[in-house]
């Protein structure tokens, strides 16, 4: 990794695109707009209107959206002589990024669900019968390959069958919009949690029936293939939401802010992983006490991952409802800008 970093840094001078000496980075431009607008938070609406008229901004709906950022057009003292101000294009860039925040926030629950595929799904698999043939046991972690396999199978069906049919119905080249694709992925994500909860209930009942509740090291006589449906359903969600989010955050920002858009997309999974850890930690402390095992007890036969999956399914349903609301608002705002 150190060698790769050195080679990477040595190649920076050969990049096709580079920031010019007199050009500020996108992050600096956007941050400067927020800072300047905050400094001018006491500025009167009449002063903003006067500055907008001086810049030739017509009083349309787009200029009224996120109006508080228009304060960045003024110097702290109320005139350009008092200090540096932000340009109109910089303010519009800041607004374009801020409009993405509701979609970003509602996608965090999906990222929380995403982390379960490599954590609790695998812990479930370890407790089940993983024998394929005598003397050969499949690895519990290898079940994640069903997600990739599902993607490989569904993508051609999506491109060759679903898109042409949807194109004929909607008249859109892509069949459905990016926002509709993301919403569909969220629905399948919630469904995967429902399936996971039902399978976990089956696993716990099997452990009780065979008297294995207090024998966590003994394999439960239940095939590991019971876990495949939840991996498959989640793989279907990735077909829609992963590509949809990448396209959305890359396409819905000005050309100069494409890197910022991709940063927002990637940050969904980074922040979502932290939220998942925080959620597990809080629930573990809240449900562990008075001699009771927590939802995440080391002995999974006494734990209640099914409760956690139901919680995530409920949060995913709320996420989807919020997403529908914000996506409609986003579409309206885009049309009126």
C-alpha positions as CSV (number, residue, x, y, z in Angstrom):
1,X,0.0,0.0,0.0
2,X,2.9,2.4,0.7
3,X,4.4,1.7,-2.7
4,X,1.0,2.2,-4.4
5,X,0.6,5.5,-2.6
6,X,4.0,6.7,-3.7
7,X,3.3,5.7,-7.3
8,X,-0.1,7.4,-7.1
9,X,1.5,10.7,-5.8
10,X,4.2,10.6,-8.5
11,X,1.5,10.4,-11.1
12,X,-0.5,13.4,-10.0
13,X,1.3,15.8,-12.3
14,X,0.2,13.8,-15.3
15,X,-3.5,13.9,-14.6
16,X,-5.7,15.1,-17.5
17,X,-7.7,17.3,-15.1
18,X,-6.0,19.4,-12.4
19,X,-7.1,22.4,-10.3
20,X,-5.5,25.6,-11.6
21,X,-3.6,27.8,-9.2
22,X,-6.3,30.5,-9.2
23,X,-9.2,28.0,-8.9
24,X,-10.5,26.9,-5.5
25,X,-11.4,23.3,-4.9
26,X,-15.2,22.4,-4.9
27,X,-15.1,21.6,-1.2
28,X,-13.6,25.0,-0.4
29,X,-16.1,26.9,-2.7
30,X,-19.1,25.2,-1.1
31,X,-17.8,25.6,2.4
32,X,-17.1,29.2,1.8
33,X,-20.8,29.7,0.8
34,X,-22.1,28.2,4.0
35,X,-19.6,30.2,6.1
36,X,-20.4,33.5,4.4
37,X,-24.2,32.8,4.6
38,X,-23.9,32.1,8.3
39,X,-22.0,35.3,8.9
40,X,-24.8,37.2,7.2
41,X,-27.6,35.5,9.1
42,X,-28.9,38.9,10.3
43,X,-29.0,40.3,6.8
44,X,-32.5,41.7,6.0
45,X,-34.5,40.2,3.1
46,X,-34.6,43.6,1.3
47,X,-30.8,43.7,1.1
48,X,-30.7,40.2,-0.5
49,X,-33.4,41.2,-3.0
50,X,-31.4,44.3,-3.9
51,X,-28.3,42.3,-4.4
52,X,-30.2,39.7,-6.5
53,X,-31.6,42.5,-8.7
54,X,-28.0,43.9,-9.1
55,X,-26.9,40.5,-10.3
56,X,-29.7,40.2,-12.7
57,X,-31.5,37.4,-10.9
58,X,-35.1,37.2,-11.7
59,X,-37.5,36.4,-8.9
60,X,-38.3,32.8,-9.9
61,X,-38.9,29.8,-7.7
62,X,-35.4,28.5,-8.1
63,X,-33.9,31.7,-6.6
64,X,-36.3,31.4,-3.6
65,X,-35.3,27.8,-2.8
66,X,-32.8,27.6,0.1
67,X,-33.0,31.4,0.1
68,X,-30.8,31.7,3.2
69,X,-27.8,30.8,1.0
70,X,-28.4,33.9,-1.1
71,X,-27.0,35.8,1.9
72,X,-23.5,34.6,0.8
73,X,-23.9,37.1,-2.1
74,X,-23.3,39.9,0.4
75,X,-20.3,40.9,2.3
76,X,-20.6,40.7,6.1
77,X,-21.0,44.4,6.4
78,X,-23.7,44.4,3.8
79,X,-21.7,45.6,0.8
80,X,-19.0,44.2,-1.4
81,X,-16.5,46.7,-0.1
82,X,-16.7,45.1,3.3
83,X,-15.1,41.9,2.3
84,X,-15.1,39.0,-0.1
85,X,-18.4,37.6,-1.4
86,X,-19.4,34.4,-3.1
87,X,-20.3,34.4,-6.8
88,X,-23.8,33.5,-8.1
89,X,-22.4,30.2,-9.5
90,X,-20.9,29.2,-6.2
91,X,-24.2,29.8,-4.4
92,X,-26.0,27.7,-7.0
93,X,-23.4,24.9,-6.5
94,X,-24.0,25.0,-2.8
95,X,-27.7,24.8,-3.3
96,X,-27.3,21.8,-5.7
97,X,-25.4,19.9,-3.1
98,X,-27.7,20.8,-0.3
99,X,-30.8,19.6,-2.3
100,X,-29.2,16.1,-2.2
101,X,-29.0,15.9,1.5
102,X,-32.6,14.6,2.1
103,X,-32.0,11.7,-0.4
104,X,-28.6,11.1,1.2
105,X,-30.1,10.9,4.7
106,X,-32.9,8.6,3.8
107,X,-30.4,6.2,2.2
108,X,-28.5,5.7,5.5
109,X,-31.0,3.0,6.7
110,X,-30.1,1.0,3.6
111,X,-26.5,1.2,4.5
112,X,-27.3,-0.1,7.9
113,X,-29.0,-3.1,6.3
114,X,-26.1,-3.5,4.0
115,X,-23.7,-4.1,6.9
116,X,-25.8,-7.1,8.2
117,X,-24.9,-9.2,5.1
118,X,-21.3,-9.6,6.3
119,X,-21.9,-9.7,10.0
120,X,-25.1,-11.2,11.5
121,X,-26.0,-13.1,8.4
122,X,-22.6,-14.9,8.7
123,X,-23.1,-15.5,12.4
124,X,-26.4,-17.2,11.7
125,X,-24.8,-19.4,9.1
126,X,-22.1,-20.6,11.5
127,X,-24.7,-22.2,13.8
128,X,-26.4,-24.1,10.9
129,X,-25.6,-27.4,9.2
130,X,-23.2,-26.4,6.4
131,X,-22.5,-29.9,5.1
132,X,-22.6,-30.2,1.3
133,X,-21.1,-33.6,0.9
134,X,-19.6,-36.0,3.6
135,X,-16.3,-34.3,4.7
136,X,-17.0,-31.0,3.0
137,X,-18.6,-28.0,4.8
138,X,-19.3,-24.8,3.0
139,X,-18.0,-21.6,4.7
140,X,-20.7,-19.4,6.2
141,X,-19.1,-16.3,4.8
142,X,-19.1,-17.8,1.3
143,X,-22.9,-17.4,1.2
144,X,-22.4,-13.7,0.4
145,X,-21.5,-14.9,-3.1
146,X,-25.2,-15.4,-3.7
147,X,-25.6,-11.6,-3.6
148,X,-23.1,-11.3,-6.5
149,X,-24.7,-14.3,-8.3
150,X,-28.2,-12.7,-8.0
151,X,-26.8,-9.5,-9.5
152,X,-25.3,-11.3,-12.4
153,X,-28.6,-13.1,-13.1
154,X,-30.9,-10.2,-12.6
155,X,-29.0,-7.5,-14.5
156,X,-29.4,-9.0,-18.0
157,X,-33.1,-9.6,-17.2
158,X,-33.4,-6.0,-16.1
159,X,-31.6,-4.6,-19.1
160,X,-33.1,-6.9,-21.8
161,X,-36.7,-7.4,-20.5
162,X,-37.7,-5.0,-17.8
163,X,-36.2,-1.8,-19.4
164,X,-37.8,-2.2,-22.8
165,X,-41.2,-3.0,-21.3
166,X,-40.9,0.0,-18.9
167,X,-39.7,2.2,-21.8
168,X,-42.8,1.4,-23.8
169,X,-45.0,2.4,-20.8
170,X,-43.2,5.5,-19.5
171,X,-41.5,6.7,-22.7
172,X,-38.2,7.2,-20.8
173,X,-35.0,5.8,-22.4
174,X,-34.0,4.2,-19.1
175,X,-37.5,2.7,-18.5
176,X,-37.7,4.2,-14.9
177,X,-36.1,7.2,-13.4
178,X,-33.1,7.1,-11.1
179,X,-35.3,8.0,-8.1
180,X,-37.7,5.2,-8.9
181,X,-34.9,2.7,-9.2
182,X,-33.5,3.8,-5.8
183,X,-37.0,3.4,-4.3
184,X,-37.4,0.0,-5.7
185,X,-34.1,-1.0,-4.2
186,X,-35.2,0.3,-0.8
187,X,-38.4,-1.9,-1.0
188,X,-36.3,-5.0,-1.7
189,X,-34.0,-4.1,1.1
190,X,-36.9,-3.9,3.6
191,X,-38.2,-7.2,2.2
192,X,-34.8,-8.9,2.8
193,X,-35.1,-7.9,6.5
194,X,-38.5,-9.5,6.7
195,X,-37.2,-12.7,5.1
196,X,-34.2,-12.7,7.5
197,X,-36.5,-12.3,10.5
198,X,-38.7,-15.2,9.5
199,X,-35.7,-17.4,8.9
200,X,-34.2,-16.5,12.3
201,X,-37.5,-17.4,14.0
202,X,-37.3,-20.8,12.3
203,X,-33.7,-21.2,13.4
204,X,-34.6,-20.4,17.1
205,X,-37.6,-22.8,17.1
206,X,-35.4,-25.6,15.7
207,X,-32.8,-25.0,18.4
208,X,-35.6,-25.2,21.1
209,X,-37.1,-28.3,19.6
210,X,-33.8,-30.2,19.7
211,X,-32.8,-28.8,23.1
212,X,-29.8,-26.9,21.8
213,X,-30.6,-23.5,23.4
214,X,-27.8,-23.8,25.9
215,X,-25.4,-25.6,23.5
216,X,-24.2,-22.8,21.2
217,X,-21.2,-24.9,20.0
218,X,-23.5,-27.7,18.7
219,X,-24.7,-27.4,15.1
220,X,-28.4,-26.9,14.7
221,X,-30.0,-29.5,12.5
222,X,-31.2,-27.0,10.0
223,X,-29.7,-26.5,6.5
224,X,-27.6,-23.4,5.9
225,X,-29.5,-23.0,2.6
226,X,-32.4,-21.5,4.5
227,X,-30.3,-18.3,4.5
228,X,-30.1,-18.1,0.7
229,X,-33.4,-16.3,0.2
230,X,-32.4,-13.3,2.3
231,X,-29.1,-13.0,0.4
232,X,-31.0,-13.3,-2.9
233,X,-33.6,-10.6,-2.0
234,X,-30.8,-8.3,-0.9
235,X,-28.9,-9.0,-4.1
236,X,-32.0,-7.9,-6.0
237,X,-32.1,-4.6,-4.0
238,X,-28.5,-3.9,-5.0
239,X,-29.3,-4.2,-8.6
240,X,-31.6,-1.2,-8.3
241,X,-30.3,0.9,-5.5
242,X,-26.5,0.7,-5.9
243,X,-26.5,1.8,-9.5
244,X,-29.3,4.2,-8.9
245,X,-27.5,6.0,-6.1
246,X,-24.3,6.2,-8.2
247,X,-26.1,7.7,-11.2
248,X,-28.1,10.1,-9.0
249,X,-25.2,11.6,-7.0
250,X,-23.1,11.8,-10.1
251,X,-25.7,13.2,-12.5
252,X,-27.5,15.7,-10.2
253,X,-24.6,18.0,-9.5
254,X,-22.8,20.4,-11.8
255,X,-19.9,19.0,-13.8
256,X,-17.4,20.7,-11.6
257,X,-18.9,18.9,-8.5
258,X,-18.9,15.3,-9.8
259,X,-16.2,14.4,-7.2
260,X,-18.4,15.9,-4.5
261,X,-21.4,13.9,-5.7
262,X,-19.4,10.6,-5.6
263,X,-18.1,11.5,-2.2
264,X,-21.7,11.9,-1.0
265,X,-22.5,8.5,-2.5
266,X,-19.6,6.7,-0.8
267,X,-20.2,8.5,2.5
268,X,-23.6,6.8,2.7
269,X,-22.0,3.4,3.4
270,X,-19.3,4.9,5.7
271,X,-21.8,6.7,7.9
272,X,-24.2,3.8,7.7
273,X,-21.6,1.4,9.1
274,X,-21.0,3.7,12.0
275,X,-24.8,4.0,12.6
276,X,-25.1,0.2,12.5
277,X,-22.4,-0.2,15.2
278,X,-24.0,2.6,17.3
279,X,-27.4,1.0,17.0
280,X,-26.1,-2.5,17.9
281,X,-24.2,-1.0,20.9
282,X,-27.3,0.9,22.2
283,X,-29.6,-2.1,21.8
284,X,-27.2,-4.4,23.4
285,X,-26.9,-2.3,26.5
286,X,-30.7,-1.6,26.6
287,X,-31.7,-5.3,26.3
288,X,-29.0,-6.8,28.5
289,X,-29.9,-6.8,32.2
290,X,-31.8,-8.5,35.0
291,X,-30.3,-11.8,34.1
292,X,-31.7,-11.7,30.5
293,X,-29.6,-12.2,27.4
294,X,-29.4,-9.3,25.0
295,X,-30.6,-9.4,21.4
296,X,-26.9,-9.9,20.4
297,X,-25.9,-12.5,23.0
298,X,-22.8,-14.5,22.2
299,X,-25.1,-17.5,22.4
300,X,-27.2,-16.8,19.3
301,X,-29.7,-19.5,20.5
302,X,-30.6,-17.2,23.3
303,X,-30.3,-14.0,21.3
304,X,-33.0,-12.3,19.3
305,X,-31.6,-11.3,15.9
306,X,-35.2,-11.7,14.7
307,X,-36.2,-8.6,16.8
308,X,-33.3,-6.7,15.3
309,X,-34.3,-7.7,11.8
310,X,-37.9,-6.6,12.4
311,X,-36.6,-3.3,13.8
312,X,-34.6,-2.8,10.6
313,X,-37.6,-3.8,8.5
314,X,-39.6,-1.1,10.3
315,X,-36.9,1.5,9.9
316,X,-36.6,0.6,6.2
317,X,-40.4,1.1,5.8
318,X,-40.1,4.5,7.4
319,X,-37.1,5.2,5.2
320,X,-39.1,4.3,2.1
321,X,-42.0,6.5,3.1
322,X,-39.6,9.5,3.8
323,X,-37.8,8.8,0.6
324,X,-41.0,9.0,-1.5
325,X,-41.8,12.3,0.1
326,X,-38.4,13.8,-0.4
327,X,-38.1,12.5,-3.9
328,X,-41.4,14.1,-5.0
329,X,-40.2,17.3,-3.4
330,X,-36.9,17.0,-5.2
331,X,-38.5,16.4,-8.6
332,X,-40.8,19.5,-8.1
333,X,-37.9,21.7,-7.1
334,X,-35.8,20.6,-10.1
335,X,-38.7,21.4,-12.5
336,X,-39.1,24.9,-11.0
337,X,-35.4,25.9,-11.0
